[in-house]
Amino acid sequence: MSFDQLRYELRLLGKPVFLTPPLVLVGFVLLLAIVNRGISVVNIARSIGGVLEILLPMSVGVVVATVATHDRAIELQLTLPRKYHRTASARFLFIVLWSGIVSLLTSLFLALFNYWRMPGQIVNWNEPGKFLIWQLTWLSPMLWLMACALVLSLFLRSRMASGALICVLSLTEIIAHDTLNTTPLLQPFYLFLLTFSPGADYWLVNRIELLGMAAILLLLAWFLLRRPELLLAHASGEE
């Protein structure tokens, strides 16, 4: 991809892609400080870990569902020499990288001041291994929700419906976290494990399983993006 193409794709994605991750973090901190005026800096900082695991992956999943495969000139795109699945994959990659940078920098801040909640399974690990593995706290649910959002957007061809389903799925996980924690068959799908069950002895296995499922969903999305007839079949439902 040339520099001009890269600049065009970034402009096409728009400000929501780049503003959503930092605004979610800053907005949550401000809201928490306003609602709980007596809350300490330590508690605010530790709550940011929950934002990284829950709110940021959920919001980024919604962004992917509403932006990654939306193109008003889809018919023209499909006639160009550059295959559309490569263009859509590049957009998805931009979203992943930017969200990852914001999350990694925030994690580094929490680590430097020791303001983070640590999974009981790795609490006694040595650095830097502990810091690197801790990144799975946000990386696993983020990739899972992103991949799920991408597949939903391709199947439904509706940005509103795909984004809404990602929100419903995330809220269901929050409400039913006790059931997810105590049901072995559901544990691999437990996205927000550290926030609600930090002492779980399957934290690392859960993170790896989520990554595996995300990889499968991304392969499915890659296959769907290579089918022009599917992209055009429900063009009227893009909104």
N, C-alpha and C positions, 0 to 999 in steps of 0.2 A: 504494500500500500504506500503510495507516494505521500509527501507531506501535505499537498493540496487536498488529497482525498481524506487524509486524517483530519485536517482542519474542518473540512466539510462535514464529516461524520460527527465530530464533536459539537459543531453548531447545530446539527440536526437533532442530536440528543437533547440539547437545551439545558437551561439552568437547573431544572429539577434534579437532574442526575448528579450534578456537582454540589448543589446546595443542600440536598436532603440529608446526607450523613452528618455534616457538622451542625446543621440546624436542629436535628433530632437530639444530638448530644447537648448542645448549648440550651435548647429549649427545655429539656428535662431538668437540667441543673437549675435554671432560673425558676422553673415551676416548683421544684422541691424546696428551694430556698425561700420562696414566697409563702408557700403553704405551711412549711415548718420553719418559722423564723428562728427558732432556737436550735436548729439542727447543727451539728458540728461539721467542720470541713472533712473530718475523717469519714463520717457517715455518708456525706454527699459523695465523696470519692469512691467509697465502696459500692454505693448505689449505681455508679457509672458502670460497674461490671455487669449489672443486670441490664443496663441499656445496651451494652455491647452484645449481650447474648439474646435479648428479646426484641427490643424496639428497633435496633438498627437492622438486623436481618429481616424483620417483618417489613420495615419501610423500604428496604432495598428490593425485597421480593415484589412489592407492589410496583416499584419503579420499573423493574424488569418486565412485569406483566403488561404494563401500560406503554412502554417505550421501545423495548428491544426489537420487537418484530413489526412495529407499526411503521408503515411507509405509504403515504398517499400516492406515490408514484410506483407502486409495486409492479404494475404491468410493464412499465418502462424498465424497471430494475431487472426483471426477468429476461429482457431481450439483450442486455448488455453482455460483453465478453466475460466480465467478472461475475462469477456465480453469486447469486443472492445469499446462499448459505454462508459464504465467506464474509459478506458484508454484515449480516445479522450476527455472526459469531464474533466479529470484531467489535460490534456495539456491546454485546454481552461482556466481552473481555474488558472493555473500557470501564464498565460499571463495576465489575469485580475488582479490578485493580485499584480504582479510586476508593471504593468502600474499604478495601483491605488496607490501603495506606492510612486512612483516617482511623481505622480500628487499631492498627499496629502502633501508631503514634500515641493513641490514647492508652493502650496497654503499657507502653513504655513509661508513660507518666505514672500510672498506677504502680508499676514495679519499682520505679526510682524512689517513691515515697512509701512503699509497702502498704498501699491503700487498696488491697485487692483481696477478694475471697478466693481461697485456694481449695481445689477439690481434695478431699481427704485421701484419695488414692495416690496423689503425687506430692503431698505436702512435705514429705521428707526427702524428696529428690534434690539433687545438687543443681546449681546453676552452671551453664545457661540452659541445660536441658529442661528444667522446670519452666522457665520463661517461654521457651519455644513450644513445649507441649501445651502450655496454658492457652496459647493462641487458638487451639481447637475449640475453646469455649465459644468463640464467636464465629470461627471459620466454618465449622461443621454445620451449624444451623443456617448460616448465611448461604453457603453453597447449596444446601438441600432446598431451602425455600426459593432461591434463585432458579435452580434447575426445575423445580416443580412449577414455578410461575411461567417459565419459558415453555414448558410442555403444555400447560393449560392455555396459554395464549395462542399456541399453534392449533390446538384441538378446537377451542371455542371460537377463535377469531373475534373475540370481544374483549376489549381492554377493561371495560368496567366490570364485567363478570369475572374475569381472571383476577383482577386486583381484589375484588370483594371476597373471592374464595380464599385467597392468601390470608386476608384479615380474619376471616371466619376460622380458618385452620389454626392460625396462631392463637386466637382467643380461646378456642377449644382446648388447645394444649395447656394454656394458663389455667383455665377453670378445672380441667381434669388431671392436673399434675399428680395428685395423690394416686389416682387410678393407674396412670402410666407408670408410676414408680413401683407399684405393688403387683403389677401384672407382667410376668416375664415375656409374654408374647408381644406386649406393647412397648417394652423397654427400648428396643432398637429405634422406635419412632419418637422417643422422648427428646424434644429439641432443647428445652430449657432446663437441663438437668442441674447445672451448678447453682442456679438461682433458687430453686425450690428444694433440691435434694443434694446438697454439697457433700454429704457423707456417704453417698452411694458408692458401693465397691465395684461398680461396672462402668464408671465414668469413661475410662479410656476406651473400652470396648464399644460403648455407645457412640463415642465420637468417630471411631473408625467405621462403624456400621453406617452412620449417616453419610460419611464421605463416599462409601461404596455405593449407597443408593443414589447419591447425587451424580456419581459417575455414570451409572446406568441411565438415569433420566437425561443426562446430557447427550449420551449416545443416541437415545431415542429422539431427542430434539434435533440432533444433527441429521438423522435419517429423515425426519419430517420436513426439515428445511430444504432438503434436496428434491422434494416433490412439488413442482410448480402447480400441479392441478389442485393440490390441497391448499396452497396459499391463496389461490384464486377462487376456490369453491364457495367461500363465505365472505367475499369481499364486502358485502353490504353490512356485515355485522361487526366491522372493525371498531366502531365506537362503543 
